[in-house]
Amino acid sequence: MSRKPRLILSRQALVANYQRLSSFSGQAECAASIKANAYGVGVDFVAPVLWEAGCRTFFVAYLEEALALRSFVPDADIYVFHGFGPDAFDIALASKIRPVLNTLDELFIPGVEALRPAIHVDTGMRRLGIPQYQHDRLLDAVSLCQPSLLMSHLASADEPERPDSEQQRNVFESVRASLGALCPPSSLANTAGILLGDAYHYDLVRPGIGLYGGSPDPSDSKGFEAVVTWQAQVIELQHVRKGETVGYGGSYVAPRDIRLATIGLGYADGYLRALSDKGEVLIEGQRCPIVGRVSMDLITVDVSSLRSVKEGKWVEIMGSGISVDTIAEKANTIGYECLTRLGARMERVFV
């Protein structure tokens, strides 16, 4: 019998998160960001569930992602954040894939209007998008490329106390005003942007992390449900005496006699090595600490307080008991990284 770790993926939780974000968004259309294989959760699972829940617009990073997505949602509007070159226009047109245009030159490429592109204007992120110093040339470009969407991206929406988001929204408003009657439907908000309120919603919002159960504020889940329950099995149990070391490098020295569980999970599955001597797993409703280093395929956990644990038992690595944001905080990273690192070799169970 396989001892591989597994991901249990909840349709109900995914739909509930989408509906919650839709309700926050008011009259704006609620699209979905499902780049990076739906943030590691799996496009083959996420796309059909969201389509059935009413989502009609999807965003990915690359054309290859869009083409793979098309087979799951034949009638959806699909945008590619990074755009693509003219050599891909015929393929994109045949599959009805829309580029997001990020530079002024792209707006003037012959034939781009047939793709019904989106235009991305930079309002302060300074990463992708037409820079603010070129916004005065947008009117002529918009009249040529006939965009279906005007968009920008918030840099600090997950820190609502900062003035950055309001400053970006003001720049976005000035661009919209300069385009006048030519201004297409507009989009500014990701998950965190949605939570900033009505002024940020415009015509379309495009949440990502909230769909999958993560929160822009790790201390407040905003009611998002865990879509992924990550489980692994206890492979071996042994007793470790006080003063004995555990794992590579002997980084953990037992301060007393302990009972140790070896669990079939490691950094090859996406469990971050930074969680060595920091992470926890949930066993029988109790959090048990990882002791020693996370290795490629295994972790070791102190289960001294749980005498009933047996080999073969499934334990929760991430889920409703230990959220993705809790794991991220302990690893000094963000939930986005934890999800997108979920390993391909794990069994995936749809429930």
C-alpha positions in Angstrom: 0.0 0.0 0.0 1.3 3.5 -0.9 2.6 5.6 1.9 2.7 8.8 -0.2 1.3 12.0 1.4 -2.1 13.2 0.0 -4.0 16.3 -0.6 -7.8 16.2 0.0 -9.4 18.9 -2.0 -12.8 20.2 -1.0 -15.2 21.4 -3.7 -17.6 22.7 -1.1 -14.9 24.9 0.5 -13.8 26.3 -2.9 -17.3 27.2 -3.9 -17.9 28.7 -0.5 -14.8 30.9 -0.8 -15.8 32.0 -4.3 -19.3 32.9 -3.2 -18.0 34.8 -0.2 -15.7 36.8 -2.4 -18.5 37.4 -4.9 -20.7 38.7 -2.1 -17.9 41.1 -1.0 -17.6 42.4 -4.5 -21.1 43.7 -4.9 -22.0 44.4 -8.5 -18.5 43.7 -9.9 -18.0 40.4 -11.8 -15.9 38.0 -9.7 -13.2 36.4 -11.9 -10.5 34.0 -10.7 -6.7 34.0 -10.8 -5.6 30.4 -11.3 -2.1 30.9 -12.5 0.7 28.5 -11.3 -1.6 25.5 -11.6 -4.3 27.3 -9.5 -1.8 28.3 -6.9 -0.6 24.7 -6.6 -4.1 23.3 -5.9 -4.6 22.0 -9.5 -6.3 23.6 -12.5 -8.1 20.3 -13.3 -9.8 20.5 -10.0 -10.3 24.3 -9.6 -11.5 25.4 -13.0 -14.5 23.1 -13.5 -15.7 23.7 -9.9 -15.5 27.5 -10.3 -17.2 27.4 -13.6 -20.0 25.4 -12.1 -20.2 28.0 -9.3 -20.7 30.8 -11.9 -17.1 32.1 -12.6 -16.8 33.1 -16.2 -13.4 34.9 -16.4 -10.0 33.4 -15.5 -6.5 34.8 -15.4 -3.2 32.9 -15.8 0.4 33.9 -16.3 1.4 32.1 -19.5 -0.2 31.2 -22.8 0.6 27.5 -22.2 -1.4 27.7 -19.0 -4.3 29.3 -20.9 -4.3 26.6 -23.6 -4.4 23.9 -20.9 -7.2 25.7 -19.1 -9.3 26.0 -22.2 -10.1 22.3 -22.2 -11.7 22.6 -18.8 -13.7 25.8 -19.4 -14.5 25.9 -23.2 -16.6 29.1 -23.0 -14.8 31.2 -20.4 -12.9 34.4 -21.0 -9.2 33.7 -20.4 -6.6 36.4 -19.9 -2.8 35.9 -19.9 -1.1 38.3 -17.4 2.3 38.2 -19.1 0.9 38.5 -22.6 2.6 36.8 -25.6 4.3 37.8 -28.9 2.8 38.2 -32.4 4.0 34.7 -33.3 1.4 33.2 -31.0 -1.5 35.4 -32.2 -3.0 32.7 -34.5 -2.9 30.1 -31.8 -4.4 32.5 -29.3 -7.1 33.6 -31.7 -8.1 30.1 -32.5 -8.5 29.3 -28.8 -10.0 32.7 -27.9 -7.2 33.6 -25.5 -6.7 37.3 -24.6 -3.3 38.8 -23.8 -2.8 41.4 -21.1 -0.7 44.1 -22.8 2.0 45.5 -20.5 4.0 47.8 -22.8 3.0 50.7 -25.0 4.6 49.0 -28.1 2.3 46.0 -27.7 -0.8 48.2 -28.0 0.3 49.1 -31.6 1.0 45.6 -32.9 -1.1 45.0 -36.0 -3.9 42.6 -35.4 -3.8 42.7 -31.7 -7.3 44.2 -31.6 -8.7 40.9 -32.9 -7.7 39.3 -29.6 -9.8 41.6 -27.4 -6.8 42.3 -25.1 -6.6 43.8 -21.7 -4.4 46.8 -21.0 -2.3 46.8 -17.8 -1.3 50.3 -16.6 1.2 50.6 -13.8 -0.1 52.8 -11.0 2.7 52.3 -8.5 3.7 48.6 -8.4 6.5 49.3 -11.0 6.7 45.7 -12.1 4.5 45.1 -15.1 2.2 47.6 -16.9 2.5 50.8 -19.0 4.5 53.2 -16.8 2.9 56.3 -15.5 5.2 58.5 -17.6 3.6 57.0 -20.8 0.0 57.3 -19.7 -0.4 60.5 -21.8 -0.1 58.3 -25.0 -2.8 55.8 -24.0 -5.7 57.5 -25.7 -4.5 56.9 -29.3 -3.4 53.3 -28.4 -6.7 52.4 -26.9 -8.6 53.6 -29.9 -6.4 51.2 -32.1 -6.3 48.1 -30.0 -9.9 48.2 -28.7 -9.3 46.6 -25.3 -11.9 44.6 -23.4 -10.4 45.5 -20.0 -8.3 48.1 -18.3 -6.4 46.8 -15.3 -3.8 47.6 -12.7 -2.4 45.8 -9.6 -2.2 47.0 -6.0 1.1 46.7 -4.3 0.1 47.0 -0.6 -3.6 46.0 -0.4 -2.8 43.6 2.3 -1.6 46.5 4.5 -4.8 48.7 4.6 -3.2 51.1 7.0 -0.8 52.3 4.4 -1.8 55.1 1.9 -0.3 53.3 -1.1 -3.6 51.7 -2.3 -5.5 54.9 -2.2 -2.7 56.6 -4.1 -2.8 53.9 -6.7 -6.5 54.1 -7.0 -6.2 57.8 -7.7 -3.8 57.2 -10.5 -6.1 54.6 -11.9 -9.0 57.0 -11.8 -7.0 59.6 -13.6 -6.2 57.1 -16.4 -9.9 56.2 -16.7 -10.9 59.9 -16.9 -8.3 60.6 -19.6 -9.8 57.8 -21.7 -13.3 59.2 -21.4 -15.8 57.3 -23.5 -13.1 55.0 -24.8 -12.4 53.6 -21.3 -13.2 49.8 -21.2 -14.5 47.9 -18.2 -11.9 48.2 -15.3 -10.3 45.9 -12.8 -8.0 46.8 -9.9 -8.7 44.4 -7.0 -7.1 41.1 -6.0 -8.3 39.3 -2.8 -6.9 42.0 -0.5 -8.2 44.8 -2.8 -11.7 43.4 -2.6 -11.6 43.7 1.1 -10.6 47.4 0.9 -14.2 48.2 -0.1 -16.5 49.2 -2.9 -14.3 52.0 -4.3 -11.8 49.3 -5.4 -14.2 46.9 -7.1 -14.9 48.6 -10.4 -16.3 46.2 -13.1 -14.3 43.1 -12.3 -12.3 41.7 -9.4 -9.8 38.9 -9.7 -9.2 37.1 -6.4 -6.5 34.5 -6.0 -5.4 33.5 -2.5 -8.8 33.8 -0.9 -10.3 31.3 -3.2 -7.9 28.6 -1.9 -8.3 29.4 1.8 -5.5 31.8 2.4 -6.0 35.3 3.8 -4.2 38.6 3.1 -4.2 39.0 6.8 -2.9 35.8 8.5 -4.4 36.9 11.8 -7.9 37.1 10.3 -9.1 34.4 7.9 -12.1 36.5 6.8 -14.1 33.3 6.9 -12.3 31.6 4.0 -12.4 27.9 4.3 -9.4 25.5 3.8 -9.7 24.0 0.3 -6.6 21.8 0.8 -6.3 19.3 3.6 -2.7 18.0 3.5 -2.2 14.6 5.2 0.7 12.2 5.6 1.2 8.9 7.4 3.2 7.8 10.4 5.7 5.4 9.0 7.7 4.5 12.2 7.6 5.1 16.0 10.5 4.9 18.3 11.8 6.0 21.7 14.6 8.5 22.0 16.5 8.9 25.2 17.4 12.2 26.8 20.6 13.5 25.2 20.2 11.6 21.9 20.1 13.5 18.7 17.5 13.4 15.9 17.9 13.8 12.1 20.6 15.3 9.9 23.3 17.1 11.7 21.9 16.1 15.0 20.3 19.5 15.2 17.8 18.4 17.8 19.0 17.0 21.1 16.3 15.4 23.2 15.8 17.3 26.5 14.1 14.3 28.0 13.0 10.8 27.0 10.6 11.3 24.1 8.5 9.2 21.7 9.2 10.0 18.1 7.0 9.6 15.0 8.6 9.6 11.6 6.1 10.9 9.0 6.3 10.4 5.2 6.6 13.9 4.1 9.5 16.3 3.2 10.7 19.2 1.2 10.3 17.2 -2.1 6.5 17.4 -1.3 6.7 21.1 -0.7 7.0 21.1 3.0 9.5 23.9 3.6 12.9 23.1 5.1 12.6 26.3 7.0 10.1 24.5 9.2 12.8 22.4 10.8 12.4 22.5 14.6 9.5 25.0 14.0 6.6 23.3 12.3 3.7 21.4 13.8 1.3 18.7 12.7 -2.1 17.9 14.0 -2.7 14.4 15.5 -5.9 13.5 17.3 -6.7 17.2 17.6 -3.4 18.1 19.3 -0.5 20.0 17.8 2.8 18.1 17.9 6.1 19.8 17.2 8.6 18.9 14.5 12.0 18.0 16.0 15.1 17.9 13.9 15.5 18.9 10.3 12.9 18.5 7.5 14.5 16.1 5.0 13.6 15.3 1.4 10.9 12.7 2.2 10.6 12.6 6.0 9.9 14.7 9.1 10.2 13.6 12.7 7.6 14.7 15.3 7.5 14.5 19.1 4.4 12.5 20.0 5.2 11.9 23.6 1.9 13.2 24.8 -0.1 10.8 22.5 0.3 7.2 23.6 -2.3 5.9 21.2 -0.6 6.9 18.0 0.2 3.9 15.8 2.1 3.3 12.6 -0.1 4.0 9.5 -2.1 6.8 11.1 -2.9 9.8 8.9 -2.0 13.2 10.4 -2.9 16.7 9.3 -0.1 18.8 7.9 -2.3 21.6 6.7 -6.0 22.2 6.7 -8.8 23.4 9.0 -6.7 22.7 12.1 -3.4 24.2 10.9 -4.0 26.8 8.3 -1.8 27.6 5.3 -1.2 31.0 6.9 0.0 29.5 10.2 2.5 27.3 8.3 3.7 30.4 6.3 4.2 32.4 9.4 6.3 29.8 11.1 8.4 29.5 7.9 8.8 33.2 7.6 7.1 33.3 4.2 3.6 33.7 2.8 0.7 31.4 2.1 1.1 31.8 -1.7 4.6 30.2 -1.5 3.3 27.3 0.6 0.5 26.5 -1.8 2.5 26.8 -5.0 5.2 24.5 -3.7 2.8 21.6 -3.2 4.5 18.6 -4.8 3.2 16.9 -7.9 4.0 13.4 -6.6 1.3 13.5 -3.9 -2.0 11.7 -4.3 -4.9 14.2 -4.8 -8.4 13.2 -3.6 -11.4 15.3 -4.7 -14.2 15.4 -2.2 
